[in-house]
Amino acid sequence: MYRSLLFLLAFCFAAPTFATERPNVLFIAVDDLRPELACYGKQHIHSPNIDKLAASSTLFERAFCMVPTCGASRASLMTGIRPARNRFINFLTWAERDAPGITTMNTQFKHNGYHTVSLGKIFHHPKDSVQGWSEPAWRPQGVPWYRLPKNQEVHAQRQKEGKKRGKKFKGPAWESADVPDSAYADGVLAEKAIATLKRLKGKDEPFFLAVGFFKPHLPFIAPQKYWDLYDHDKIQLPDNYHVPKNAPKESVHNSGELRAYADIPRKGPVSEETARNLIHGYYACVSYTDAQVGKLLAELDRLKLSDNTIVVLWGDHGWNLGDHTLWCKHSCYESSLQIPLIVRAPGIKGGQRRTALIETIDLYPTLCSLAGIPQPEHLVGQSFVELMRDPDTKWKQAAVSRFRNGDTIRTDTLRYTEYTYPKGKLISRMLYDHTTDPAEDTNVVRERAEESRDLSRQLKQLKGRDGK
């Protein structure tokens, strides 16, 4: 009895200390970021700060989003459940409306003693899962999209025209202005995140700080110095600037998100110079965001918080830069689905790379495991903590995604997609062999009928009944 009482007293006195020693979480989201970064082998990209983070982290070479559109992708990631034909459909998705009663990631951390803060774009809608944040979600306000007067005028004019016609018309698709980083929203966001880190350091409870950068989302606007990092004359269109051979018509689209911007034709291909400007602008925005990430990580170091903070950097989906004639995302091709994913955690060796197939629904259980908090029963993904520790850990053999009426499965060497009507009747299919065709140039579904049937069975099994 006496020993039991001593143990109980020791536990009670130790509990507050344990709470303060739990790791913090810095959760960095980057909108529309494809894995075209130097740390992913793309040496033409200037991304020194993300590269530095990767050097002290585990970099996942083959991570995939669940849905290639922002609202749906983020809702799936933050709830830890798969999308379906009637759930997590498009960019307008609200997690708490599509999945009522589901405990979101931020809510789980809040319920387990974390001070949770949302800055920038985490959920697509700032008021989504509002109960899961310890403070009201914050986004930069009153920051103009454009800084050049001529572009501001074009934007205002097109907005008026669009309002009359019931459409959303916007200004130019890109801008390079000789202004400081803080002239645009992500620079303001970085300053807010740095100030918030300083404030959170003084709290007794650990923090879950989510910071969502907006660029490289359209329009491609960034200070001139980031454009100057790239030689415009050396920028080329992708080698797969064509529709894949034998590709079903359902697999390509008109790049509708891009068409709202000035100087972009309403349909058909853009000019070669426009294409090069778009690619140049995307690269500049990646480097601009990289610089803001660097400021945030430098402050984490300066505050001596790095050793006890889990850092995650992820993109919400891929992005097409002319791949298969596509711009933006919204497809079942690899270029729309593959994302960068970098995780650094106390006690886990850095500078590692993993080629295992990761789904973004795996992030929720992973962060719970790393933080030592319970995992809700509804989670569908798997914690990859042991995979971070040991590359030989047994792991899933496929990653499943979807967009609209297309469901797709990625295995070690193949990507198979099938398009169906609402009741499941098949419309079309495509299969790409990444061993010989990593750019997905030729649909070989007819030539590889047996493999396609097997992948179709796997796809139906993995997406589950809710995926119908």
Protein Blocks (a to p, Z undefined) as FASTA:
>chain_A
ZZmmmmmmmmmmmmmmmmmmpccddddddehiacbdfklopakbccfklmmmmmmmccdf
bdcdfbdcfklmmmmmmnopacdfkgojblmlcfklmmghiacfklmmmmnopacddehj
fbfblkgoklmpcbdcdddehiafblbfklmmmmmmmmmmmmmnopacdddfbdcddddf
klpmklmmmmmmmmmmmmmmmpmbdcddddddfbfcdcddddfklmmmpcfklpccdfkl
ccdehiafklpcehlmmmmpghiafbdjddfklmmmmmmmmmmmmmmmmmmmmmmmmmmm
mnopmmmcccddddfbdcdehighighjhiabfklmpccdddddehiaghiacfbdcdfk
lmmmmmmmmnopacdfkbmbdcfklmmmpmkbccdfbdcddehjaccdddfkbccddddd
fkopafbdcdddfklmmnopaccklmmmmlmmmmmmmmmmmnommlZZ
